[in-house]
Amino acid sequence: MRTLIATLLLACLAGCAQSLPSDGREASSFSGAPLVRPEPDAARRPRLEQELGDARVEWARDGTEAASIRLGRACAALGRYQDAVAAYTAGLERHRDSHRLRRHRGHRLITLHRLDDAARDFRDAWALAKERPDALESADGSSTDKSAILYHYGLTEYLRAEYARADDAFALRRSLRGMKDENVVSAAHWHYWALRRSGRNAEAARVIEPIRDGMDVQENKSYYTLCRLYRGLTPLADVERQLISEDGKLNVGLAYGVACWRRFELDDEPGARALLERITATGNWTAFGHVAAEADLARWPR
C-alpha cells in the first residue's frame, strides 16, 4: 500500500500543473478566504520549470532523501505548495525516519496554514534529530538541521498561540552551539513576542540582550531592525520609515513586528489592528509575517 501511495504521488508530480479549484485556491486563510497560487516572475519561470523537470527525473531515478527535498523545493519555487507537501510525503514513504523531510514538509504546511499538522511534523522531526549529530542544512552554512527544526517549530507554536511550547523550542535552539548572527535575530524576534504575550516581560528582555550594533546580518535584516527596536537601539520612527520598500510594497515582516510593538508596548490597539489589516491586504500570504497577522486578527477580541 505504501509503495502504491508513493507511486500515485509521483504520478501527480510528474504530470501537468496541479489541478486547482476554479477559484485558483492553493490554501485557505484562517478566515476561510481563498489563497491563490502565486505566479513566479515570467522571466524566471522557464528556469524554474526546468529545475522542476530535472528534480522529477532525479527523484524517479534514485528517490534519495536529497532528491525528495530537491523536488519539494522545486515545486515550492513555482508556488505549488500542495505538490511540495506531496513530494515530501512521497519521500517519507521511502525514508520513514527522515527528520529533514519532516522539517521541510512542516515548513510548507505552515505556508498552507495547516498549523496543527506542521507542529506535529516538527515535533516528530526533533524527536528523530535530537540524539543524532547535527549537520549543515544550507549551502552557505547559516543553518543546521537542528536549528532549522527548532526555529520552525517555535514559530509554528507561536502562530498557534502555544507560547509556552514556543518558548521551549526557542530556548532549546539558543542552547545549540555555533549560532550565527542571522540565526540569533530571526529566532529572537518570535521568541520575544511569545514571552511578551505570556506576560513574561523580564524573560523577553533577556532574549534580546545579545542584540548589539554591528551584528553580521545580511539576510534577516528586517528581524535585526525589529530586535534593535525592542532593545532600544533604534527608534520606532526610523523603523516605520522602512515599512515601504523602494518598489512601493509593504514589508510585511517589519510591519508585523511594528504592529506587535504598537499593541503590547504602546497600548495602541487601533494602530496595531490597522497595520495588521494592511499586511493581510497585500496578498503576500506565503510570508511568515502575513500568516502571523492573519492569526492575530482571527483571535482579535470582538
N, C-alpha and C positions, 0 to 999 in steps of 0.2 A: 504493500500500500504506500509506504513512504517513497519508494522508487517511482511509483506511478505519479504521486503528487509532484515530485521534483521534475518529472518529465513534462507534466502538464504546465507547470510554471515556466519551464524553459520554452515550451511551445508558445506560450503567451508572449514571452520576452522576445522571441525570435521573429514574431510577426510584425505587422504594421503597428503604427502608433495605437496605444491602448484606446479602446472604445470608451468614450466618456458619456455621461448623461447628456441630454440635449442642452442643458444649461452650461456645459463645459466644466462641471464640478469635479475637482480633484479631491476636495475635502469639504468639510463644513465648519464654519466658525462656531464658537461657543454659544452664539445666539441662534444658530441654525441657518445662517446665510451661506449661500454657495461660495466656495473659494475656488476660483477658476485657475486652471493650469497656467502658470506664467510662460510666455513665449520668449525664448532666448533671442538675443540680437541677431538680426538677419545675417550680418557679416560673419558671425561665429557659428551659425547653425550647421553649415556643411562640415566643418571640422568636428563639431560635437557629434553629429550623426555618424561620421567616420569612426570616431572613437567608440561609439556605442556598437557599431558593427564589428570592430576589432575585438571588443570586450566579449561580445556574444561568441565569436569564434574561439577565443581563448577559453571561455568557460565550457563550451561544448567539447573542446579538445581534452582538457585535463581536470576541470572542476575543482581546482585548488581553492583554499581559503582566500588567497590573494586574488585569484581570478574572480571569485564571488564578490569581493569588495570592489574590485575594479568595475565589474558590471553594474553593481548598485550605484556607484558614484557616477558612472556614465549616464544611467537613467536619470539620476537626480539633476545632473547638469542640464538636462533638457526639460526640467520641470516635471518629469514623470515619477513622482514620489511614490505612488502606489506600486509602480513597476519596480522601483528601488527596493521597497519592502519585500516584494515577491522574490527579487533576486537574492536578498539576504536570507529569506526563509528557505529558498531552494538550496542555498549554500549550507544552511544548518541541517538540512536533511543528510548531507554528506559529512558534515563536521559538527557533530552534535555538542561537543564540548568547547566550541569556539567562543571565547569571550569577545573577540574582536568583531565577529559578525553580529553578536547581540548588541554591542556598543553602537555599531553603525546602523543597525535596524532601529534601535531605540532613538537615535538622532532623527531619523526620518519619520518615526511615529510622533515625535514632538511636532515636526513640520505639519503632519496630518491632523494635529490636535487630538491625538489619541494618547492622552497623558497617562492614564492608568496602565495601558499596555507598555508604554515607554518605561515607566517606573519599574515594571516587572522585568523588562529586559535588562535594565541597568543593575537591578538587584542581583539577577542571575549572573550577569557578566562579572560583577565584583566578587561574588561567591566563587566563581571559577578562577579569577585572576589573582586574588589577594595573596595566595600562597605561592604563586609562580614568580619567576624572575621578571622584572619589568623590562620593557623594550621600547625603543623609539617607535612612535606611530607615524610621525610626519617626516618627510624627507629633509626638512630644514632643521630638524632636531628640537623644535619648540614644544613638542608634546610627546608624552609616553602613553602606553596603553592604560596604565593605572590612573594617570592624571586626567585623561580624556573620559574614562568611565565615571570617575567621581565628579568631575565638573558637570557632565551632562545629567548625572543622577541628582546632584544637588540642585541644578537648575530645574529639573522636572518636578522635584518635590516642592520647590519654591512656587512654581506655576500651579501646583495642586493645592497650595496654601498649607502644606505639611511642613511648617517651618522648623520644627524640632528635627525632623528627618533631614531637611536641607542642611541644617547646622551640622548634624553628624557627618554627612557626606563631605561637606567643605572642610570640616575640621580634620577628617582623615586625609584629605588632599593636601592640606597645609603641612601635614607630617611627612609627606614624601620628600625625598632628597632631590637636590638639583633643580628646584623650581626656578624657571626663568621669569624675568620681569613681566613678560607677556602673560604668563600663566597666573602670576600673582594678581595683576589688576583685574583680569576677567572674572576670576572667582571672587575677589574681594567685593566687587560691586554687588553681586547677587547675595553673597553671604551677609554683607552689611544689612541689606534690606530684610533678609529673613530674620535677623536678630532684632532690628528696629521694629518690625511688625509684631514681634513677640514681646515687645516692651523691655528687651534686654539691651538697653542703650549703652551701658558701660562695656559690655562684651562686644557690641558693634564697633565702638570706638577703638577697641584693641585690635580688631580685624584690620582696620585701615592704618594702624600705626606704622607698618612698613612702607607706606606710600611716601615718597620723597621726590624732590626735584631731581631731574637728570636721570630718571629710570630709562632703561633701554627698551622702549616700546615703539614698534613700528606698525604692527597690525591692529592692535587693540587700543587705538588712540582715543576712541570715544569712552571706553571704560576707564582709561587713565585720566582723562579730563574729569569724568564724574567722580572718581575716587579723590582727585585733588580738591574738588568742590567739597566733598564730605569731610576731608581732612583740614579744610580751611586754608588751602594753598592757592585756590582760585576763586574769585568772587562769582556769584550767581550771574551777574550781568555779563561777564566775559563768556560764561558758558552759553547763555541764551543767545548771544551774538553768533554762536557757531551752529545754531539749530538748523539753519537753512544753508545748504551747500551751494557751491558755485553754479551748479546746474538748476538751482531753484527748488530742489527737493528737500523735504524734511528728513533730518537724520533721526530715524525712529529710535535707535538705541540711546542716543543722547537725550532725546525728548522724553523717553520713558523715565530715565533717571531724574530729570528735572521735575517731571510730574510727581514722582515719589517725594522728592525734596519739598516741593510746594505743599504736598498733602501732610507729610509727617513732621517736617521741620518748621514750616511757616504757617501751618494750620490754614492753608488756602485751598479748601476743598473745591470751590468753583473753578479756580485757575487750574488745579490738578486735573479735574474731570474734563475741562475744555481741551487740555493738551492731550489727554488720553483719546478723546474723540477725534482730534486731528490726526493722531497716529493711525487709528483704525480706518480713517477716511483715505489714507494713502494707497491702500490696496496692496501694500508690501507685506502680504500675510505670512510669508515664509520667515521673516526676520524674528529673532527671539524677542526684541522689544515690542513688536506688533502682537505676538502671541501673549506676552505678559500684559499688554494694555487691554487686550480682549478679556483676559481672565479677570483683571481688576474690575473692568466695567460690568462683567457678568455677576460679580459679587458685590457691587456697589450698593450700599444701603438705599432703599427706596423710601 
